[in-house]
C-alpha cells in the first residue's frame, strides 16, 4: 500500500524542485521517482555498486507504480486492468520487441534483459497486488505473511539478481527480510490507511484480542489494538532474527538488497517504545540517522 505523501508509513521529506541540489536534479527519471516516493529503498540502493544502482531504481520504481494502483482508481475493475497492463509489459520485456515508451517500462525492460531477471518474481508481485482490491481482511497471520512475501520479498529476490547474487543463503535471508519489511511498513502506515482499503489486521488476531475491525480508528490507543499490533510486530521480529541467522553465509554483494533489515529493526524498536500504539505521532517522523545506520551496517558487513 502507498499513501500520498508517505512511503512505508514515513512522510516523504523530499524538497520541492526549486530547493533540490544539482546532484538531485541529475538523477535518472527512475532514481528521482524512487527518491521522491520511496525514501527507504532509495537510501539502501545508494550502497549498491554505481553501475547497478539505476537497475535497482528501475525495480523499485516499478514496485511503486504497482503499489499505488489501488489509490489511483475508483473501481477495483479499473485497478485490475492497470495491473494487467503492467503484466503485459513485463511479458513483452521477455521478448524482443521494443519496449513501450514509458518512463518506467523502458528502463525496466532494459534491466530485465540485461540481468536476465526471473519472470516468476514479477508475476508474483503483480498477483499479490490484486489482493489490494479485496474487501475482506486476511484470515490469519499466515495470510498476511503471504501477502508480505508477494509484495516485498519477491522484490528483494529481483534486487539480488541485479547484484549478481543467486546464492541460497541470500535468497533465504531476502525472503524473511522482505516479509519483516512489509509487515513493519504496514504497521507504520496503519494511521494513514483510507477506509477504502481492506482492514490490515487478520481476523484471527482481531478475534483473539477482542478488536472490532470495522472501527480500528475509533479504537486507537486501546489495549485491544495494541495487543493485535504487538502480535504482528513480534512476528516481524521473528522473521528478522531468522534472516540474520544466515548472515555469515550471505555474500557481501547481497547486502544492499538486505539493508531494509536495518530499517525494520529501528522501526520495530520505536513501535515497542510507543507501547505498540501505531497512532503515536512520534512514529510518523522519519529517522534522521537512517542513512548513517545503513552506512554502519555496510561497513560492518551486516544487515
The 8 nearest C-alpha neighbors of each residue, nearest first, counted from 0:
[[1, 66, 67, 2, 185, 131, 69, 7],
 [0, 2, 67, 6, 66, 5, 3, 7],
 [1, 3, 5, 4, 6, 0, 191, 192],
 [4, 2, 5, 1, 6, 70, 11, 36],
 [3, 5, 11, 10, 2, 6, 36, 9],
 [6, 4, 10, 9, 2, 11, 3, 8],
 [7, 5, 8, 9, 37, 1, 36, 10],
 [8, 6, 184, 9, 188, 187, 5, 185],
 [7, 9, 188, 187, 6, 5, 184, 10],
 [10, 8, 5, 6, 7, 283, 285, 11],
 [9, 11, 5, 4, 12, 283, 6, 8],
 [10, 12, 5, 4, 13, 9, 36, 6],
 [13, 11, 10, 14, 35, 38, 285, 4],
 [12, 14, 35, 11, 15, 34, 36, 38],
 [15, 13, 18, 19, 12, 16, 17, 35],
 [14, 16, 17, 18, 19, 13, 12, 35],
 [17, 15, 19, 18, 14, 24, 20, 13],
 [16, 18, 15, 19, 14, 20, 24, 21],
 [19, 17, 16, 15, 14, 20, 13, 21],
 [20, 18, 16, 17, 23, 14, 15, 21],
 [19, 21, 23, 22, 24, 18, 16, 17],
 [20, 22, 24, 23, 25, 19, 26, 18],
 [23, 21, 25, 20, 24, 26, 19, 27],
 [24, 22, 20, 25, 21, 26, 19, 31],
 [23, 25, 21, 22, 26, 20, 19, 31],
 [26, 24, 22, 23, 21, 27, 31, 20],
 [27, 25, 24, 23, 31, 30, 28, 22],
 [26, 28, 30, 29, 31, 25, 53, 24],
 [29, 27, 31, 30, 32, 26, 102, 103],
 [30, 28, 32, 31, 27, 57, 56, 60],
 [31, 29, 27, 56, 33, 32, 28, 26],
 [32, 30, 34, 28, 29, 33, 26, 27],
 [31, 33, 29, 35, 30, 34, 28, 36],
 [34, 32, 37, 36, 30, 35, 31, 60],
 [35, 33, 31, 41, 32, 38, 36, 37],
 [34, 36, 32, 33, 13, 31, 37, 38],
 [35, 37, 33, 34, 6, 32, 38, 11],
 [38, 36, 33, 6, 39, 40, 34, 41],
 [39, 37, 41, 34, 40, 42, 36, 35],
 [40, 38, 42, 41, 37, 43, 259, 262],
 [41, 39, 43, 42, 38, 37, 44, 59],
 [40, 42, 38, 44, 34, 39, 43, 33],
 [41, 43, 45, 39, 40, 44, 38, 290],
 [42, 44, 40, 45, 41, 255, 46, 258],
 [45, 43, 41, 46, 47, 42, 52, 255],
 [46, 44, 42, 43, 47, 41, 52, 49],
 [47, 45, 44, 255, 43, 48, 42, 297],
 [46, 48, 44, 255, 45, 52, 49, 51],
 [47, 49, 50, 51, 52, 46, 45, 162],
 [50, 48, 52, 51, 47, 45, 53, 46],
 [49, 51, 48, 52, 53, 54, 47, 162],
 [52, 50, 54, 49, 48, 53, 47, 55],
 [53, 51, 55, 54, 49, 47, 50, 44],
 [52, 54, 56, 55, 51, 57, 30, 29],
 [53, 55, 57, 51, 52, 56, 110, 58],
 [56, 54, 58, 52, 53, 57, 59, 158],
 [55, 57, 53, 59, 30, 58, 54, 29],
 [56, 58, 60, 54, 107, 55, 59, 29],
 [59, 57, 55, 61, 56, 60, 62, 54],
 [58, 60, 62, 56, 61, 57, 63, 55],
 [61, 59, 63, 57, 62, 58, 33, 29],
 [62, 60, 64, 58, 59, 63, 57, 103],
 [63, 61, 59, 60, 64, 65, 66, 58],
 [64, 62, 60, 66, 61, 65, 67, 59],
 [63, 65, 61, 62, 67, 66, 60, 68],
 [64, 66, 68, 62, 67, 63, 61, 82],
 [67, 65, 63, 0, 64, 68, 62, 1],
 [68, 66, 1, 69, 65, 70, 64, 63],
 [67, 69, 71, 65, 70, 66, 78, 72],
 [70, 68, 67, 71, 72, 78, 131, 132],
 [69, 71, 67, 68, 72, 2, 1, 73],
 [70, 72, 68, 69, 67, 73, 78, 74],
 [73, 71, 74, 70, 78, 69, 77, 68],
 [72, 74, 75, 71, 77, 70, 78, 69],
 [73, 75, 76, 77, 72, 78, 132, 69],
 [76, 74, 78, 77, 132, 79, 73, 72],
 [77, 75, 79, 78, 74, 80, 132, 81],
 [78, 76, 80, 75, 74, 79, 72, 81],
 [79, 77, 75, 81, 80, 76, 72, 68],
 [78, 80, 82, 76, 81, 77, 83, 75],
 [79, 81, 83, 77, 78, 82, 76, 84],
 [82, 80, 84, 78, 83, 79, 77, 85],
 [81, 83, 79, 85, 84, 80, 86, 78],
 [82, 84, 86, 80, 85, 81, 87, 79],
 [85, 83, 81, 87, 82, 86, 80, 88],
 [84, 86, 88, 82, 83, 87, 89, 81],
 [85, 87, 83, 89, 84, 88, 90, 82],
 [88, 86, 90, 84, 85, 89, 83, 91],
 [87, 89, 91, 85, 90, 86, 92, 84],
 [88, 90, 92, 86, 91, 87, 85, 93],
 [89, 91, 87, 88, 92, 93, 86, 94],
 [92, 90, 88, 94, 93, 89, 87, 96],
 [93, 91, 108, 89, 94, 90, 88, 111],
 [94, 92, 91, 90, 95, 89, 112, 111],
 [95, 93, 91, 92, 96, 90, 97, 112],
 [94, 96, 97, 93, 92, 91, 98, 112],
 [95, 97, 94, 98, 91, 92, 93, 99],
 [98, 96, 95, 99, 92, 91, 105, 100],
 [99, 97, 105, 100, 96, 108, 104, 92],
 [98, 100, 101, 105, 104, 97, 88, 91],
 [99, 101, 105, 98, 102, 104, 103, 97],
 [100, 102, 104, 103, 105, 99, 98, 106],
 [103, 101, 104, 105, 28, 100, 106, 29],
 [104, 102, 101, 105, 106, 107, 61, 29],
 [103, 105, 107, 101, 106, 108, 102, 99],
 [104, 106, 108, 107, 98, 103, 101, 102],
 [105, 107, 109, 108, 103, 104, 57, 110],
 [108, 106, 110, 104, 57, 109, 105, 103],
 [109, 107, 92, 111, 105, 110, 106, 104],
 [108, 110, 106, 112, 107, 111, 113, 105],
 [111, 109, 107, 113, 108, 112, 54, 114],
 [112, 110, 116, 108, 115, 109, 114, 113],
 [111, 113, 115, 109, 110, 114, 108, 93],
 [112, 114, 110, 111, 115, 109, 116, 108],
 [113, 115, 116, 111, 112, 110, 161, 160],
 [116, 114, 112, 111, 113, 117, 110, 160],
 [115, 117, 111, 114, 118, 160, 157, 112],
 [116, 118, 119, 120, 115, 157, 121, 111],
 [117, 119, 121, 120, 116, 122, 89, 93],
 [120, 118, 122, 121, 117, 123, 124, 116],
 [119, 121, 123, 118, 122, 153, 117, 124],
 [122, 120, 124, 118, 123, 119, 125, 117],
 [123, 121, 119, 125, 120, 124, 126, 118],
 [122, 124, 126, 120, 121, 125, 149, 127],
 [125, 123, 121, 150, 149, 127, 122, 126],
 [124, 126, 128, 122, 127, 123, 121, 82],
 [127, 125, 123, 128, 129, 124, 122, 130],
 [126, 128, 149, 124, 129, 125, 130, 150],
 [127, 129, 125, 130, 126, 131, 124, 150],
 [128, 130, 131, 127, 126, 132, 79, 125],
 [131, 129, 128, 132, 133, 127, 126, 146],
 [132, 130, 129, 128, 133, 69, 197, 196],
 [133, 131, 130, 75, 129, 134, 69, 197],
 [132, 134, 130, 131, 135, 197, 129, 136],
 [135, 133, 197, 132, 136, 196, 198, 131],
 [134, 136, 133, 197, 137, 198, 138, 202],
 [137, 135, 198, 197, 201, 199, 138, 202],
 [138, 136, 201, 142, 139, 143, 202, 135],
 [137, 139, 202, 201, 203, 142, 136, 140],
 [140, 138, 201, 203, 142, 141, 137, 202],
 [139, 141, 143, 142, 201, 144, 138, 137],
 [140, 142, 144, 143, 139, 145, 138, 137],
 [143, 141, 145, 140, 144, 139, 137, 138],
 [142, 144, 140, 146, 145, 141, 137, 147],
 [145, 143, 147, 141, 146, 142, 148, 140],
 [146, 144, 148, 142, 147, 143, 141, 149],
 [145, 147, 143, 149, 144, 148, 127, 150],
 [148, 146, 144, 178, 150, 181, 145, 149],
 [149, 147, 152, 145, 178, 146, 151, 150],
 [148, 150, 146, 127, 124, 147, 123, 151],
 [149, 151, 124, 147, 148, 127, 146, 152],
 [152, 150, 177, 154, 148, 153, 147, 149],
 [151, 153, 177, 148, 174, 155, 154, 178],
 [154, 152, 156, 155, 120, 151, 149, 157],
 [153, 155, 157, 151, 152, 156, 158, 150],
 [156, 154, 158, 152, 157, 153, 173, 256],
 [157, 155, 153, 159, 154, 158, 152, 170],
 [156, 158, 160, 154, 155, 159, 161, 153],
 [157, 159, 155, 161, 160, 156, 256, 55],
 [160, 158, 162, 164, 156, 157, 161, 253],
 [161, 159, 163, 157, 162, 164, 158, 165],
 [160, 162, 158, 163, 159, 114, 157, 54],
 [163, 161, 159, 160, 164, 158, 252, 253],
 [162, 164, 160, 161, 159, 165, 252, 253],
 [165, 163, 159, 160, 166, 162, 253, 252],
 [166, 164, 160, 167, 163, 159, 170, 169],
 [165, 167, 169, 164, 168, 170, 249, 250],
 [168, 166, 170, 169, 171, 165, 249, 172],
 [169, 167, 171, 170, 166, 249, 248, 245],
 [168, 170, 172, 249, 166, 171, 167, 173],
 [171, 169, 173, 167, 172, 168, 166, 174],
 [170, 172, 168, 174, 169, 173, 167, 175],
 [171, 173, 242, 169, 175, 170, 174, 176],
 [174, 172, 170, 176, 171, 175, 177, 155],
 [173, 175, 152, 171, 177, 172, 176, 170],
 [174, 176, 238, 178, 242, 177, 172, 173],
 [177, 175, 173, 179, 178, 174, 260, 239],
 [176, 178, 152, 151, 180, 174, 175, 179],
 [177, 179, 147, 148, 175, 181, 180, 176],
 [178, 180, 235, 176, 182, 177, 181, 238],
 [181, 179, 177, 183, 178, 182, 263, 176],
 [180, 182, 184, 178, 147, 179, 183, 151],
 [183, 181, 185, 179, 184, 180, 235, 178],
 [182, 184, 186, 180, 185, 181, 179, 187],
 [185, 183, 7, 181, 187, 186, 182, 8],
 [184, 186, 188, 182, 187, 183, 181, 189],
 [187, 185, 183, 189, 184, 188, 182, 277],
 [188, 186, 8, 184, 185, 189, 183, 277],
 [187, 189, 8, 185, 186, 191, 190, 7],
 [188, 190, 186, 192, 191, 187, 185, 277],
 [191, 189, 188, 192, 278, 277, 187, 216],
 [192, 190, 189, 188, 193, 2, 8, 187],
 [193, 191, 189, 190, 188, 194, 196, 2],
 [192, 194, 195, 196, 191, 2, 190, 197],
 [195, 193, 196, 192, 197, 198, 213, 216],
 [194, 196, 193, 197, 192, 134, 198, 70],
 [197, 195, 194, 193, 198, 192, 134, 131],
 [196, 198, 134, 136, 135, 199, 133, 195],
 [199, 197, 136, 200, 196, 212, 135, 134],
 [198, 200, 136, 197, 201, 137, 185, 189],
 [199, 201, 198, 202, 205, 136, 204, 137],
 [202, 200, 137, 139, 138, 204, 203, 136],
 [201, 203, 138, 205, 204, 139, 206, 137],
 [202, 204, 139, 206, 201, 205, 138, 207],
 [205, 203, 207, 201, 206, 202, 227, 208],
 [206, 204, 210, 202, 208, 207, 203, 209],
 [207, 205, 209, 203, 208, 204, 202, 210],
 [206, 208, 204, 205, 209, 203, 210, 227],
 [209, 207, 223, 205, 206, 210, 204, 227],
 [210, 208, 206, 207, 205, 223, 211, 204],
 [209, 211, 205, 223, 208, 212, 206, 224],
 [210, 212, 213, 214, 215, 209, 205, 206],
 [213, 211, 214, 215, 210, 198, 205, 200],
 [212, 214, 211, 215, 198, 216, 210, 217],
 [215, 213, 217, 212, 216, 211, 218, 210],
 [214, 216, 218, 217, 212, 213, 219, 211],
 [217, 215, 218, 219, 214, 190, 213, 278],
 [216, 218, 214, 215, 219, 221, 220, 213],
 [219, 217, 215, 221, 216, 220, 214, 224],
 [220, 218, 216, 221, 217, 215, 278, 224],
 [219, 221, 276, 218, 222, 225, 224, 278],
 [220, 222, 218, 224, 223, 219, 225, 276],
 [223, 221, 225, 224, 226, 220, 208, 218],
 [224, 222, 226, 208, 221, 210, 225, 209],
 [223, 225, 227, 221, 226, 222, 228, 210],
 [226, 224, 228, 222, 275, 227, 223, 276],
 [225, 227, 229, 223, 224, 228, 222, 230],
 [228, 226, 224, 230, 229, 225, 204, 223],
 [227, 229, 225, 231, 230, 226, 275, 232],
 [228, 230, 232, 226, 227, 231, 275, 233],
 [231, 229, 233, 227, 228, 232, 234, 226],
 [230, 232, 234, 228, 233, 229, 235, 227],
 [233, 231, 235, 229, 234, 230, 228, 236],
 [234, 232, 236, 230, 235, 231, 229, 237],
 [233, 235, 237, 231, 236, 232, 230, 238],
 [236, 234, 179, 232, 238, 237, 233, 182],
 [235, 237, 239, 233, 234, 238, 232, 240],
 [238, 236, 234, 240, 239, 235, 241, 233],
 [239, 237, 175, 241, 235, 236, 240, 179],
 [238, 240, 236, 242, 237, 241, 176, 179],
 [241, 239, 243, 237, 242, 238, 244, 236],
 [242, 240, 238, 244, 239, 243, 237, 175],
 [243, 241, 172, 239, 175, 240, 244, 245],
 [244, 242, 246, 240, 245, 241, 239, 172],
 [243, 245, 241, 242, 246, 240, 247, 172],
 [246, 244, 243, 248, 247, 242, 168, 249],
 [247, 245, 243, 249, 248, 244, 301, 242],
 [248, 246, 249, 245, 244, 250, 243, 301],
 [247, 249, 246, 245, 168, 250, 169, 244],
 [248, 250, 169, 246, 168, 247, 245, 251],
 [251, 249, 252, 253, 248, 169, 254, 164],
 [250, 252, 253, 254, 300, 249, 301, 255],
 [251, 253, 250, 254, 162, 164, 255, 163],
 [254, 252, 251, 250, 256, 255, 159, 164],
 [253, 255, 257, 256, 251, 252, 258, 302],
 [256, 254, 258, 47, 257, 46, 43, 253],
 [257, 255, 254, 253, 158, 258, 155, 159],
 [256, 258, 254, 259, 255, 260, 302, 173],
 [257, 259, 260, 302, 255, 261, 256, 254],
 [260, 258, 262, 261, 257, 263, 180, 43],
 [261, 259, 263, 258, 262, 176, 302, 257],
 [262, 260, 264, 259, 263, 258, 302, 265],
 [263, 261, 259, 265, 260, 264, 266, 258],
 [264, 262, 260, 266, 265, 261, 180, 267],
 [265, 263, 261, 267, 262, 266, 260, 268],
 [264, 266, 268, 262, 263, 267, 269, 261],
 [267, 265, 263, 269, 268, 264, 262, 270],
 [266, 268, 270, 269, 264, 265, 263, 271],
 [267, 269, 271, 265, 270, 266, 264, 272],
 [270, 268, 272, 266, 271, 267, 265, 273],
 [269, 271, 267, 273, 275, 268, 272, 266],
 [270, 272, 268, 274, 275, 273, 269, 267],
 [273, 271, 269, 274, 270, 268, 275, 267],
 [274, 272, 270, 271, 275, 276, 269, 279],
 [273, 275, 271, 272, 276, 270, 225, 229],
 [276, 274, 225, 270, 271, 273, 229, 277],
 [275, 277, 278, 274, 225, 220, 279, 273],
 [278, 276, 279, 275, 187, 186, 190, 189],
 [279, 277, 276, 190, 280, 219, 220, 282],
 [278, 280, 281, 277, 276, 282, 273, 283],
 [281, 279, 282, 283, 278, 284, 277, 276],
 [282, 280, 283, 279, 284, 273, 278, 269],
 [281, 283, 280, 284, 279, 269, 270, 277],
 [284, 282, 281, 280, 9, 285, 10, 8],
 [283, 285, 282, 281, 286, 9, 10, 280],
 [286, 284, 9, 287, 283, 10, 282, 289],
 [285, 287, 289, 288, 284, 265, 290, 266],
 [288, 286, 289, 285, 290, 284, 291, 292],
 [289, 287, 291, 286, 290, 292, 285, 293],
 [288, 290, 292, 286, 291, 287, 293, 262],
 [289, 291, 293, 292, 288, 294, 42, 287],
 [292, 290, 294, 288, 293, 289, 295, 296],
 [291, 293, 289, 295, 290, 294, 296, 288],
 [292, 294, 296, 290, 291, 295, 289, 297],
 [295, 293, 291, 297, 296, 292, 290, 298],
 [294, 296, 298, 292, 297, 293, 299, 291],
 [295, 297, 299, 293, 301, 294, 298, 302],
 [298, 296, 300, 294, 299, 295, 301, 293],
 [299, 297, 295, 300, 296, 294, 301, 293],
 [298, 300, 296, 297, 301, 295, 294, 302],
 [301, 299, 297, 298, 296, 251, 302, 254],
 [300, 302, 296, 299, 297, 246, 254, 298],
 [301, 258, 260, 261, 296, 257, 254, 300]]
